[in-house]
C-alpha cells in the first residue's frame, strides 16, 4: 500500500510539472497526457491529473471524456461560471435535504436543536440567493455551454 501511494505521488508530481509547463489556454487531451507522461489516463489517472492541476495551481475547464482546457484570459469567466453553477447545485441539494429533515424530525427536536437548525437553514437560504443572483448576473439564465475540444486532437 505504501509503495502504491509513493507511486501515485510520483505520478502526481510528474503530471504537476507537465501541466505547469503548458501554456495558458492550451487544450490537452487525456491521450496526449498519457503519451507524454506515461501515466495511464483511466478514471484513476484522470483523478491524479485533477490533483496535479490543483497542485500546479492551474484552473481548467473539463472537456468531457476528452481532456482539459487550461485557464486563459478568454476562459476565466467560463471557469468562474462553472464554479457558480456548482455552488448553486450544492446549495439546492442542501436545501432539499433541509426540507426533508425538517419535515421528518423538526417536531421531535429539542428547542435548542430547532433554533440551531433554523439558523443553519437561513444561512443556506442566503447563500442560495447570492449564488443564484451571481449566476444570473454572470451567465444569464442559462448555464455555460458544455466545453468541447476545438481543432482536432490536442
N, C-alpha and C positions, 0 to 999 in steps of 0.2 A: 504494500500500500504506500509506504513512504517513497519507494522508487517511482511509482506511478505519479505521485504528487510532485516529485522532483522533476520528472519528465515533462509533466504538464506545465510547471513553472518555467522550464527551459523553453517550451513551445510558446508560451505566452510572451516571454521576453523576446524571442525571435520574431513573433508577429508584431509586437510593440515597436521594435526597431524598424520592421518593414513598413508599417503604417506611418510611423513618424517621418520616414524618408519620402513618402508620397506627396506630390504637390497638391495644393488646395483645389477642390473641385474635381479631383480625379475619380473616375468611376472604375471600381475594382471588382472584378468578378471573382467568385469563390474558386473557380477553376484556375484563374491566374494566380491567386494567393497560394493555392495548393502547389502549383507548378513551381513558383518562385521561392517558397519557403519550406517545401517538403512536409508541411503539416496537413494531414488529411482533413478536408473540409466537409466531414459528415456533420450530424447535429452537434456532437461534442466539439468538433473543431470550430464550428461557427460560434459556439458559446465561448470558446477560448479567444476567438478573434474579437468578439464583442468586449471581453475583458481586456484584451490588449488595446483596443481602441480607447477604452476608458483610461487605461494606464498611460497611454500616449497623449491623452487629453485632445483627442480628435473627434469632435462631434460628427455625426454622419446621418444620412438618410438611408434606410434599408431599401434595397431593391429586391422585392420579394422573389425568393428562390434563385436569385442571380448573384447578388453581391451587395456592395455598399457604394454610396456616393459621398465622398468626404466633404466636409464643410468648405464653403467659399462664400464670398460676399453675396452672390446671387442666390444661394441656398439657405442663408441664415434665417430668413423669415419662414421658410418652409419647415426647417428644423424646429424653430420655436412654435410654429403652428401645431406640429405633431405633438409637442410636449403639452400644449394646452389641451389638445384632444384627449391625450392620455390622462391628464389630471381630471378633466371633466368626466370621463368614463369611470374613473376610480371613485370619484365623489358620488356619482349617481348610484354606483353599486353599493357604496356605504349607506346612502340614503334609503335604498330599498331594504338593506339589512336592518337599518334602524326601524323602519316601518314594521317589518315582520317581528322584530324583537319587542317593540312597544306593544303590538297587538297581542302577543303571546304572554309577555311576562310583566308588563307595567303594573298591573293590579297587585301582583304578589310581591313586588319590590318594596323594600323598606323606604321610608320617606327620604332619607339621605341619599339612597341609591337613585330614586326618581329624580331628585334635584340634579345630581351629577349627570344622569342620563340625558336629561333635558338640556343641560348646558352643553354637553357634547353634541347633541342634535342641532342646537343653534349654531355651533361652530361649523359643522358640516354644511348647514344651510347657507351660512355666509360665504364659505369657500366655494360652494356650488354657484352662487350668484356671481361672485367675482370671476370665476373661471368661465362661466357661460358668457358674461359680458365681454371679457377679454377675447374669447374665441370668436364671438360675433364681430367685434371691432377689427380684429386682425384678419380674420378669414372670411367674413361674411357669414351667411347661414350654412354654407357647405363646408365639409371637412376638406383638407388639402387633397389633391389628387394622389392616387397611388403611384409612386415613382416607378419608372421603368428604365432600363439601361438604354442609352442613346448610342447610335452609331456602331452597332455590331458588338462583338465580344471584346470586352476590355481586358 
